[in-house]
Amino acid sequence: MMIDCKIFTDASAYIADWLTKQPSVKEESLTDWLLFEISSKTPRVRYTSFSRHDEARKTGADWEWWFLYPHGSYRYRIQAKKASPIGDNYPSIAYTNRHGLQIDKLISDSRASNAIPAYVFFTASSSSKSSKCGGGFSAKGAFSVGAQSVYSHFIAKGKAVVSESDILQISIPLQCFTCCPLGRPMSDSMGRFIEHYFSEEAAILSGNNVREVQPGFHERLPPYVSALLESTEGVPEWWHREYQSQLAEFNAVVIYDYRPRT
């Protein structure tokens, strides 16, 4: 798994360098590049994106992220944001459109789908003191934090200035998903990863779960994920037509397959 760790680490470092040299780059460009770069470097990852009307892009997540293990799979809903190194990040976090607060939409959609709602923040800064990462390594470029944690820290308390440092202190480096021992393909490792780094998100999913299913966990894959895995020559046109109603709340699907390869 060290190869996967290096792929994420290098991609995050590239994003930091990109933002340093071109601070005005759009978060959509960073997202598209990151997901394509990761999928092109490892056969474990399948990725496809699809077009959305600009307004639709504001209502759900930027991508749905699946981690597949022999015993089952875990689902995340991810919203990407650029973190401002100077000034206030509150307006971005508390973004509102005709559907209401974007963060409320992300959390509610995730609860309905038993997915972990999370953000990925892009930044030119680095952090070796992430309060939620026990690895102690320096990281830069891309960081992740649960949406409920963001809400608790920055929305529920009322409007206040949110610095980039405030965000990084409650985040984990993106490469933790593959570098952290809790994220590696062992039995139920992702479940422990979620409990450790996304405990607030796990709590809201558990409270909404009458069947007592593990937060984010799915025994069976939805048809659009299974069909994407079975496609060996890219993504067929029928796939988008067939599953567009199930893909309405996000703009891309990313599948990280940790199952034994045959």
C-alpha positions, -999 to 999 in steps of 0.1 A, spaced: 0 0 0 30 23 1 26 29 -36 -9 42 -31 3 64 -2 30 79 -25 4 86 -52 -18 105 -29 12 123 -13 26 134 -46 -8 145 -60 -14 166 -29 20 182 -31 14 190 -68 -18 208 -58 0 229 -32 26 239 -58 -2 247 -84 -20 269 -59 13 286 -50 20 295 -86 -16 301 -97 -38 310 -67 -68 318 -89 -72 282 -102 -107 270 -97 -116 242 -73 -133 224 -101 -101 222 -120 -82 210 -89 -108 183 -83 -109 170 -118 -71 169 -120 -68 151 -86 -93 124 -93 -79 118 -128 -43 118 -116 -50 92 -89 -71 70 -112 -44 71 -139 -16 60 -115 -32 29 -99 -54 1 -113 -72 0 -79 -91 32 -88 -120 37 -112 -132 72 -119 -158 89 -140 -173 124 -140 -204 137 -156 -216 172 -166 -239 192 -143 -257 225 -147 -238 250 -126 -267 253 -101 -268 215 -97 -231 215 -89 -240 237 -59 -266 214 -44 -249 180 -38 -214 166 -34 -186 169 -59 -179 132 -58 -190 100 -43 -161 79 -30 -163 42 -25 -138 20 -7 -143 -17 -15 -131 -44 9 -136 -82 8 -162 -79 36 -182 -50 22 -178 -14 11 -178 22 25 -194 52 10 -183 89 13 -199 120 -2 -172 147 -7 -175 184 -13 -143 202 -25 -133 237 -14 -104 260 -18 -92 273 15 -82 309 15 -47 314 32 -56 350 41 -90 364 51 -122 347 61 -133 312 50 -167 314 66 -185 326 35 -173 296 15 -182 272 43 -216 288 49 -224 290 12 -261 293 5 -282 290 -26 -319 285 -34 -317 251 -17 -304 266 15 -270 260 32 -248 238 10 -235 220 41 -270 211 52 -276 196 18 -244 176 19 -252 162 53 -289 154 46 -281 137 13 -254 116 30 -277 106 58 -303 94 33 -276 73 15 -257 61 46 -226 79 34 -199 98 54 -203 135 45 -169 152 42 -149 181 27 -116 181 9 -99 215 13 -73 225 -12 -45 248 0 -10 259 -7 -2 256 30 13 227 48 6 213 82 26 189 105 3 196 135 -30 183 123 -49 177 156 -67 146 142 -37 129 126 -15 108 148 11 101 121 31 132 128 42 136 92 42 169 73 15 172 46 3 199 22 -21 205 -7 -52 186 3 -69 179 36 -101 163 46 -126 169 74 -161 156 82 -190 179 73 -206 176 107 -174 186 124 -172 216 101 -208 225 110 -202 221 148 -170 242 148 -180 270 124 -217 271 116 -235 261 148 -216 287 169 -228 316 147 -209 337 122 -172 342 130 -140 346 111 -126 312 100 -90 311 92 -72 285 71 -54 274 102 -88 268 119 -97 244 92 -64 225 91 -65 220 129 -96 198 126 -86 181 93 -65 151 83 -41 151 53 -59 136 23 -32 109 20 -43 95 54 -69 76 34 -41 54 21 -11 61 43 -28 56 77 -27 20 90 -65 24 98 -72 29 61 -53 -1 48 -71 -32 34 -75 -53 65 -107 -66 79 -129 -37 90 -100 -13 89 -121 15 72 -147 11 100 -121 20 126 -108 48 103 -143 63 103 -147 59 141 -113 76 147 -114 105 121 -151 110 113 -167 102 147 -192 131 145 -204 120 111 -206 84 122 -228 95 152 -254 113 130 -256 83 107 -260 59 137 -287 81 151 -306 80 118 -302 43 114 -331 21 125 -315 -10 111 -282 -6 131 -261 -8 100 -225 4 105 -221 41 94 -210 43 58 -210 6 54 -228 -13 26 -229 -51 21 -240 -47 -15 -229 -22 -41 -255 -1 -60 -259 -11 -96 -242 20 -110 -210 11 -90 -211 -26 -101 -217 -17 -137 -188 8 -136 -165 -19 -122 -176 -44 -149 -169 -20 -177 -134 -28 -192 -134 -3 -220 -141 30 -204 -176 42 -194 -203 33 -219 -229 58 -230 -258 38 -216 -243 39 -181 -250 76 -178 -285 73 -192 -293 43 -171 -282 57 -137 -286 95 -141 -314 96 -115 -292 79 -89 -263 102 -97 -283 135 -93 -266 146 -61 -229 144 -71 -207 150 -101 -183 121 -102 -179 85 -89 -145 73 -75 -140 37 -66 -110 25 -46 -110 -13 -49 -90 -30 -21 -104 -65 -29 -80 -92 -39 -73 -90 -76 -80 -121 -97 
